Amino acid sequence: VGGSQGIVEDHTIGDGREGYCNLNLTSVSLDQNRLLRTLDVQNCPNLSGTLNVKNCLNIENIYAFGSGITDISLPAAGYIKKLQLPETMTKLVIENQPYLQDDELQLTSLANLTDVAISNCNLINTHELLDKLILFTVDSEDPNDTVQRYKIKHLKLDNLKFGDKDANEGVTLEYMH
């Protein structure tokens, strides 16, 4: 899907309704759509790789549950208020997003995350997020659906310390089950 529609404020390609699936969408090019406020690519499982919205300076809402994206490139600073990300995410970098609150940062699962960096997002409780990362368990009735090994290669969270090491410097967190 091309990004030449510079006046689009709401770009809905996907849908969160149960049973909806768009197998045709494999990429999204948004160029520099400065008016874009909402992007919905829910249930587009063939959309994979990095979702690049870094030049969409006014983006507020991103709905990507059910997509295949592994990373998201956000504006360097912005107005993100809602961020719904799929279980396929391997990297999560959120910086300078002062409007994003804990309950509006939603990840389907933490199972595939290996790199996490969150800074200058004052409404995100980094202590709570760290607890979720450390205490991660799969909430499933399927006995085969358990995490055996979970590793965060790079973890950077504001206002945390590990002994004498500041988490702003980056630490490695490894969990084995």
BAFI-3210 file (N, C-alpha, C; in Angstrom, 3 decimals, decimal comma, padded with zeros to 6 digits):
// residues 177
n [1|2|3|4|5|6|7|8|9|10|11|12|13|14|15|16|17|18|19|20|21|22|23|24|25|26|27|28|29|30|31|32|33|34|35|36|37|38|39|40|41|42|43|44|45|46|47|48|49|50|51|52|53|54|55|56|57|58|59|60|61|62|63|64|65|66|67|68|69|70|71|72|73|74|75|76|77|78|79|80|81|82|83|84|85|86|87|88|89|90|91|92|93|94|95|96|97|98|99|100|101|102|103|104|105|106|107|108|109|110|111|112|113|114|115|116|117|118|119|120|121|122|123|124|125|126|127|128|129|130|131|132|133|134|135|136|137|138|139|140|141|142|143|144|145|146|147|148|149|150|151|152|153|154|155|156|157|158|159|160|161|162|163|164|165|166|167|168|169|170|171|172|173|174|175|176|177]
n.u [000,855|000,708|002,152|001,417|-000,864|-001,006|-002,822|-004,260|-005,737|-006,649|-005,730|-006,951|-006,410|-006,459|-008,467|-010,011|-011,996|-013,222|-012,295|-011,639|-009,237|-006,576|-004,790|-003,443|-001,975|001,330|003,233|003,697|003,873|004,418|005,609|006,026|003,699|002,345|-000,071|-001,266|-002,961|-004,025|-003,298|-004,260|-003,508|-004,406|-004,727|-003,416|-001,551|000,596|001,991|005,063|008,282|009,756|007,590|007,356|006,881|008,155|008,351|005,845|004,755|002,612|001,283|-000,924|-002,318|-001,760|-002,655|-001,885|-002,303|-002,269|-000,831|002,253|004,473|007,775|009,128|008,958|009,240|009,210|008,261|010,847|010,100|006,892|003,310|002,129|-000,526|-001,879|-000,787|-000,808|000,550|001,762|002,293|004,555|006,572|009,963|011,649|011,472|011,373|010,837|010,777|010,737|007,909|005,593|002,828|001,960|000,478|000,669|-001,526|-002,211|-000,164|000,072|000,835|000,520|001,932|004,912|006,765|008,588|010,248|013,450|014,968|014,624|013,891|013,061|012,538|012,211|009,419|007,219|004,742|004,710|005,117|008,056|009,058|006,958|006,750|009,224|008,843|006,877|008,393|010,344|008,810|007,431|005,010|003,323|-000,015|-001,939|-003,963|-002,921|-000,635|001,726|002,406|004,518|007,089|010,424|012,914|013,930|015,125|016,374|018,283|019,097|018,280|016,824|015,686|014,139|014,977|015,738|017,724|020,259|021,719|024,709|024,578|023,181|020,116|019,727|022,067|022,016|021,439|021,843|019,358|018,466|016,407|015,721|013,784]
n.v [-001,160|002,110|005,313|007,737|009,125|011,743|013,110|011,456|010,687|008,592|005,381|002,518|-000,729|-003,223|-005,184|-005,570|-007,362|-010,554|-013,358|-011,972|-011,675|-010,556|-011,615|-010,595|-008,249|-007,327|-005,403|-002,012|001,280|004,353|006,754|010,157|010,871|013,289|013,901|011,593|009,889|007,543|004,141|001,066|-002,175|-004,626|-008,151|-008,871|-011,066|-011,558|-009,265|-008,329|-007,999|-004,776|-002,245|000,822|003,891|006,194|008,689|009,690|012,000|012,821|010,594|008,752|006,434|003,000|000,003|-003,244|-005,892|-009,348|-009,081|-009,721|-008,316|-007,621|-005,601|-002,102|001,109|004,045|007,586|009,930|011,521|012,057|011,660|009,282|007,421|005,040|001,764|-001,194|-004,266|-007,209|-010,753|-011,484|-009,679|-008,862|-006,876|-003,960|-000,667|002,288|005,637|008,886|009,357|010,878|010,669|008,087|005,617|003,093|001,178|001,462|000,563|-002,291|-005,658|-008,652|-010,887|-011,566|-013,330|-013,477|-011,286|-009,840|-007,582|-004,679|-001,352|001,449|004,775|008,050|008,074|008,935|008,091|005,388|002,698|001,617|-000,150|-001,930|-003,003|-004,301|-006,241|-007,765|-008,732|-010,258|-012,052|-013,400|-015,520|-017,956|-017,686|-020,107|-022,943|-025,058|-027,562|-027,838|-025,346|-023,582|-021,451|-022,218|-021,033|-017,744|-014,768|-011,564|-009,608|-006,981|-004,538|-001,600|000,639|003,463|004,903|002,651|000,409|-002,058|-003,516|-001,895|-001,006|001,011|000,769|002,316|002,222|-000,132|-003,579|-007,152|-009,530|-012,641|-015,439|-018,646|-021,536]
n.w [000,000|-000,906|000,099|-000,901|-000,443|000,991|002,607|004,233|007,273|008,834|008,420|007,509|007,095|008,050|010,365|013,486|014,031|015,005|013,134|010,855|008,265|006,434|003,954|001,831|002,230|002,367|002,700|003,855|002,916|004,095|003,703|004,245|005,768|007,299|008,431|009,279|011,772|012,781|012,369|011,175|011,018|011,724|011,989|009,638|008,702|006,939|006,730|007,552|009,254|009,783|010,847|009,634|010,816|011,358|010,115|010,275|011,882|013,478|014,346|016,382|017,146|016,861|015,576|015,580|016,216|015,484|013,165|011,343|012,123|013,355|014,477|015,239|013,953|015,381|015,488|016,436|018,543|019,920|019,609|020,379|021,589|021,780|021,440|019,986|019,776|018,035|018,831|017,507|017,799|018,144|018,838|020,764|020,870|022,373|022,521|023,901|024,054|025,414|025,874|025,931|027,805|030,409|030,221|027,600|026,073|024,566|024,284|022,545|023,323|025,201|024,422|022,206|022,402|022,324|022,450|024,276|024,812|026,554|026,930|028,295|028,497|030,349|031,377|031,328|033,400|034,191|036,073|036,486|033,916|033,749|035,725|034,407|032,276|033,599|035,103|033,183|031,934|030,040|029,444|029,174|028,455|027,191|027,671|026,242|025,504|026,663|027,885|027,569|027,557|027,902|026,743|027,083|025,188|025,150|027,393|028,226|030,382|031,762|034,926|036,512|038,488|038,678|041,104|041,270|038,716|036,277|034,594|032,396|031,044|029,783|030,050|030,260|030,393|031,450|031,403|032,407|032,149]
ca.u [000,000|001,571|001,956|001,278|-002,098|-000,504|-003,859|-004,981|-005,566|-006,905|-005,398|-007,452|-006,175|-006,853|-009,702|-009,906|-013,120|-012,896|-012,490|-011,099|-007,852|-006,141|-003,550|-002,845|-001,078|002,678|004,057|003,030|004,784|003,677|006,417|006,011|002,314|002,361|-001,420|-001,732|-003,146|-004,358|-002,944|-004,821|-003,069|-004,765|-005,068|-002,718|-000,418|001,716|002,734|006,124|009,443|009,602|006,542|008,044|006,024|008,998|008,115|004,440|005,022|001,407|000,614|-001,373|-002,839|-001,295|-003,300|-001,182|-002,565|-002,531|000,074|003,491|005,610|008,730|009,735|008,252|010,084|008,336|008,887|011,818|009,288|005,581|001,999|001,558|-001,425|-002,264|000,140|-001,172|001,558|001,520|003,198|005,750|007,550|011,250|012,326|010,551|012,073|009,894|011,496|010,147|006,474|005,054|001,383|001,678|000,278|000,823|-002,633|-002,357|000,915|-000,452|001,522|-000,179|002,799|006,297|007,575|009,632|011,054|014,846|015,519|013,635|014,418|012,000|013,088|011,461|007,992|006,939|003,495|004,904|005,747|009,105|009,182|005,913|007,135|010,315|008,215|006,242|009,443|010,985|007,839|006,658|004,508|002,315|-001,323|-002,554|-004,348|-002,167|000,588|002,880|002,587|005,262|008,376|011,530|014,032|013,513|016,303|016,395|019,681|019,346|017,170|017,100|014,479|014,393|014,796|015,953|019,100|020,544|022,905|025,303|024,490|021,979|019,503|019,847|023,285|021,721|021,840|021,342|018,469|018,222|015,523|015,593|012,747]
ca.v [000,000|003,282|006,392|008,999|009,779|012,584|013,728|010,421|010,756|007,256|004,397|001,238|-001,805|-004,424|-005,124|-006,345|-008,288|-011,967|-014,024|-011,176|-011,985|-010,001|-012,297|-009,916|-007,161|-007,784|-004,245|-000,726|002,406|005,538|007,929|011,195|011,291|014,060|014,013|010,288|009,778|006,164|003,088|-000,222|-003,303|-005,817|-009,395|-008,934|-011,876|-011,560|-008,025|-008,737|-007,124|-003,529|-001,297|002,100|005,072|007,227|009,995|010,052|012,724|013,032|009,313|008,596|005,091|001,947|-001,276|-004,237|-007,260|-010,295|-008,899|-010,468|-007,421|-007,989|-004,372|-000,901|002,295|005,156|008,909|010,191|012,064|012,120|011,726|007,939|007,233|003,626|000,937|-002,601|-004,976|-008,655|-011,681|-011,688|-008,627|-009,261|-005,668|-002,914|000,566|003,398|006,766|010,221|009,265|011,282|010,459|006,651|005,126|001,646|000,365|001,641|-000,206|-003,650|-006,673|-009,932|-011,793|-011,129|-014,520|-013,335|-010,086|-009,992|-006,250|-003,754|-000,064|002,428|005,943|009,301|007,771|009,090|007,455|003,933|002,244|000,691|-001,199|-002,918|-003,681|-005,217|-007,385|-008,598|-009,400|-011,259|-013,053|-013,803|-016,877|-018,063|-017,959|-021,018|-024,239|-026,051|-027,864|-027,715|-023,924|-022,966|-020,882|-022,915|-020,116|-016,396|-013,930|-010,187|-009,286|-005,588|-003,982|-000,235|001,209|004,614|004,903|001,356|000,058|-003,456|-003,370|-000,587|-000,714|001,726|000,115|003,201|001,840|-001,386|-004,797|-008,388|-010,232|-013,973|-016,244|-020,020|-022,269]
ca.w [000,000|-001,044|001,038|-001,616|-000,025|002,061|003,426|004,974|008,721|009,356|007,392|007,989|006,131|008,767|011,137|014,714|014,215|015,024|011,853|009,752|007,925|005,160|003,571|000,684|002,617|002,719|003,051|003,975|002,744|004,526|003,358|005,271|005,953|008,542|008,975|009,740|013,217|013,140|011,417|011,583|010,183|012,488|011,301|008,342|009,148|005,994|006,910|008,477|009,321|010,530|010,476|009,716|010,911|011,963|009,491|010,506|013,120|014,284|014,595|017,761|017,420|015,962|015,881|014,773|016,680|014,408|012,020|011,506|012,300|014,405|014,981|014,814|013,971|015,762|015,413|017,504|019,626|019,305|020,230|020,480|022,733|021,826|020,679|020,123|019,000|017,972|019,511|016,681|018,085|018,721|019,293|021,189|021,230|022,493|023,088|023,817|023,797|026,717|025,996|025,961|029,162|030,609|029,732|026,151|025,458|024,663|023,491|022,602|024,062|025,379|024,168|021,195|022,613|022,699|022,673|024,816|025,278|026,752|027,612|028,206|028,383|031,771|031,802|031,335|034,623|033,769|037,086|036,192|032,678|034,079|036,401|033,388|031,510|034,445|035,558|032,024|031,798|028,997|030,011|028,224|028,994|026,437|028,419|025,355|025,218|027,757|027,501|028,198|027,686|027,552|026,884|026,620|024,917|025,529|028,157|028,657|030,950|032,622|036,386|037,138|038,795|038,986|041,943|041,020|037,281|035,869|033,429|031,244|030,337|029,080|030,739|029,692|031,303|030,923|032,215|031,922|032,867]
c.u [000,900|001,204|001,755|000,002|-001,771|-001,558|-004,646|-004,690|-005,765|-006,691|-005,792|-007,327|-006,647|-008,154|-009,542|-011,033|-012,644|-013,226|-011,944|-009,640|-007,559|-004,794|-002,811|-001,835|000,270|003,605|003,200|004,097|004,011|004,397|006,409|004,603|002,204|000,982|-001,940|-001,789|-003,389|-003,977|-003,453|-004,394|-003,340|-005,122|-004,613|-001,436|000,779|002,466|003,795|007,283|009,135|008,463|007,131|007,051|006,823|008,812|006,661|004,389|003,814|000,665|000,299|-001,724|-002,329|-001,885|-002,669|-001,335|-002,813|-001,700|001,329|004,695|006,478|009,327|008,878|009,196|009,171|009,031|009,816|011,155|007,886|004,405|001,346|000,731|-001,830|-001,347|-000,183|-000,279|001,379|002,571|004,494|006,841|008,810|011,984|011,272|011,368|011,044|010,627|010,700|008,676|005,742|003,563|001,000|001,636|000,413|-000,266|-002,868|-001,187|000,550|000,311|000,776|000,604|004,183|007,274|008,735|010,527|012,479|015,502|014,404|014,354|013,253|012,606|012,243|009,988|007,454|005,675|003,565|005,675|006,790|009,333|008,180|006,245|008,252|009,776|007,574|007,284|010,088|010,030|006,994|006,279|003,452|001,006|-002,095|-002,917|-003,615|-000,848|001,850|003,244|003,252|006,600|009,471|012,703|013,599|014,707|016,056|017,870|020,013|018,101|017,576|015,782|014,858|014,204|014,926|017,429|019,157|021,835|023,463|025,241|023,142|021,414|019,507|021,091|023,077|022,251|021,300|020,528|018,195|017,399|015,465|014,588|013,092]
c.v [001,222|004,381|007,727|009,740|010,658|013,192|012,724|010,556|009,401|006,264|003,019|000,207|-003,117|-004,216|-006,031|-007,327|-009,730|-012,590|-013,247|-011,546|-011,440|-010,614|-011,578|-008,845|-007,721|-006,626|-002,991|000,352|003,683|006,841|008,923|011,745|011,988|014,215|012,700|010,242|008,334|005,227|001,772|-001,285|-004,618|-006,979|-009,401|-009,734|-011,897|-010,236|-008,323|-007,753|-005,897|-002,694|000,090|003,262|006,266|008,612|010,445|010,742|012,931|011,739|009,190|007,155|004,115|000,631|-002,340|-005,658|-008,148|-010,083|-009,723|-009,581|-007,867|-006,767|-003,209|000,280|003,503|006,495|009,126|010,797|012,184|012,082|010,355|007,840|005,779|002,852|-000,524|-003,405|-006,493|-009,469|-011,904|-010,656|-009,210|-008,068|-004,613|-001,721|001,689|004,522|008,047|010,197|009,591|011,029|008,977|006,170|003,615|000,826|000,515|001,049|-001,670|-004,565|-007,981|-010,918|-011,173|-012,208|-014,309|-012,115|-010,431|-008,650|-005,315|-002,494|000,914|003,591|007,179|009,068|007,763|008,400|005,929|003,576|001,193|-000,415|-002,317|-003,706|-004,674|-006,446|-008,327|-009,375|-010,522|-012,394|-013,597|-015,279|-016,867|-018,478|-018,817|-022,316|-025,372|-026,334|-027,770|-026,259|-023,231|-022,456|-021,614|-021,982|-018,753|-015,482|-012,555|-009,850|-007,877|-005,046|-002,601|000,376|002,374|004,270|003,542|001,145|-001,434|-003,446|-001,980|-000,191|-000,083|001,067|001,018|002,890|000,570|-002,573|-005,986|-009,098|-011,602|-014,760|-017,627|-020,734|-023,740]
c.w [000,000|-000,086|000,353|-001,242|001,178|002,955|004,253|006,460|009,379|008,226|007,928|006,876|006,740|009,510|012,346|014,948|014,163|013,664|010,669|009,531|006,530|004,824|002,455|001,066|003,058|003,069|003,108|003,833|003,046|004,212|004,519|005,433|007,302|009,166|009,557|011,259|013,644|012,010|011,970|010,577|010,921|011,573|009,843|008,586|008,194|005,961|007,964|008,430|010,159|009,974|010,706|009,681|011,439|011,352|009,585|011,868|014,014|014,598|016,086|018,102|016,378|016,450|014,986|015,313|015,465|013,163|012,289|011,757|013,476|015,088|014,514|014,965|014,165|015,532|016,616|018,736|019,062|020,223|020,386|021,758|022,892|020,903|020,957|019,187|019,094|018,720|018,743|016,953|018,717|019,312|019,629|021,665|021,210|023,208|022,882|023,403|025,097|026,918|026,101|027,408|029,200|029,941|028,232|025,375|025,644|023,716|023,657|023,457|024,179|024,919|023,209|021,387|023,017|022,986|023,126|025,286|025,370|027,522|027,318|027,855|029,814|032,262|031,750|032,597|034,262|034,793|036,816|034,920|032,931|034,797|035,393|032,588|032,324|034,788|034,420|032,083|030,696|029,641|029,017|028,926|028,281|027,156|027,552|025,087|026,408|027,240|028,272|028,454|027,170|027,771|026,291|026,429|025,365|026,201|028,620|029,108|031,856|034,092|037,052|037,407|039,089|039,780|041,727|039,552|036,961|034,614|032,208|030,428|029,522|029,859|029,981|030,751|030,703|031,916|031,604|032,797|032,837]
res [v|g|g|s|q|g|i|v|e|d|h|t|i|g|d|g|r|e|g|y|c|n|l|n|l|t|s|v|s|l|d|q|n|r|l|l|r|t|l|d|v|q|n|c|p|n|l|s|g|t|l|n|v|k|n|c|l|n|i|e|n|i|y|a|f|g|s|g|i|t|d|i|s|l|p|a|a|g|y|i|k|k|l|q|l|p|e|t|m|t|k|l|v|i|e|n|q|p|y|l|q|d|d|e|l|q|l|t|s|l|a|n|l|t|d|v|a|i|s|n|c|n|l|i|n|t|h|e|l|l|d|k|l|i|l|f|t|v|d|s|e|d|p|n|d|t|v|q|r|y|k|i|k|h|l|k|l|d|n|l|k|f|g|d|k|d|a|n|e|g|v|t|l|e|y|m|h]
***
